[in-house]
Amino acid sequence: MDLPLAPLRRILEKTGMRIGKASVEEFGKILEEIITEISTEALHLAQAANRKTVLASDIKTIRKQLR
């Protein structure tokens, strides 16, 4: 896993939950999967528009589709 756990733990603790290391790691794995899915789809949108650069609007479009 490439996401740093300490910032993720702080985010999760802001919700008021107590969370163990294994749970933080599992959240990290899930977030990496989501990030990979969104970035892949955003890249497809950019390529379909003949762009090499993914724009924030591409990411927002994919996010809306996932809801």
C-alpha positions as CSV (number, residue, x, y, z in Angstrom):
1,M,0.0,0.0,0.0
2,D,1.3,3.4,-1.0
3,L,-1.0,5.7,1.0
4,P,0.6,6.9,4.3
5,L,-1.4,5.6,7.3
6,A,-0.9,8.4,9.8
7,P,-2.9,11.0,7.8
8,L,-5.5,8.4,7.0
9,R,-5.8,7.6,10.7
10,R,-6.2,11.3,11.6
11,I,-9.0,11.6,9.1
12,L,-10.8,8.6,10.4
13,E,-10.4,9.7,14.0
14,K,-12.0,13.0,13.2
15,T,-15.3,11.0,12.8
16,G,-15.0,10.1,16.5
17,M,-14.3,6.4,15.9
18,R,-11.5,4.5,17.6
19,I,-9.7,2.5,15.0
20,G,-7.1,-0.2,15.0
21,K,-4.1,-0.4,12.7
22,A,-5.5,-3.3,10.6
23,S,-8.7,-1.2,10.0
24,V,-6.7,1.8,8.9
25,E,-4.8,-0.4,6.5
26,E,-8.0,-1.9,5.1
27,F,-9.4,1.6,4.6
28,G,-6.2,2.5,2.8
29,K,-6.5,-0.5,0.5
30,I,-10.1,0.4,-0.3
31,L,-9.1,4.0,-1.1
32,E,-6.4,2.9,-3.4
33,E,-8.8,0.7,-5.3
34,I,-11.2,3.7,-5.6
35,I,-8.4,6.0,-6.7
36,T,-7.3,3.5,-9.3
37,E,-10.8,3.1,-10.7
38,I,-11.5,6.8,-10.9
39,S,-8.1,7.6,-12.4
40,T,-8.4,4.9,-15.1
41,E,-11.9,6.1,-16.1
42,A,-10.7,9.8,-16.0
43,L,-7.8,8.9,-18.3
44,H,-10.3,7.3,-20.7
45,L,-12.3,10.5,-20.8
46,A,-9.2,12.5,-21.5
47,Q,-8.1,10.2,-24.3
48,A,-11.6,10.3,-25.8
49,A,-11.3,14.0,-25.9
50,N,-7.8,13.7,-27.6
51,R,-6.0,15.1,-24.5
52,K,-3.0,13.7,-22.7
53,T,-3.9,15.6,-19.5
54,V,-6.6,14.5,-17.1
55,L,-8.6,17.6,-16.0
56,A,-10.4,18.1,-12.7
57,S,-13.6,18.0,-14.7
58,D,-12.8,14.5,-15.9
59,I,-12.5,13.4,-12.3
60,K,-15.7,15.2,-11.3
61,T,-17.6,13.5,-14.2
62,I,-16.4,10.0,-13.1
63,R,-17.3,10.8,-9.4
64,K,-20.8,11.7,-10.4
65,Q,-21.1,8.4,-12.4
66,L,-20.0,6.4,-9.4
67,R,-22.7,7.8,-7.1
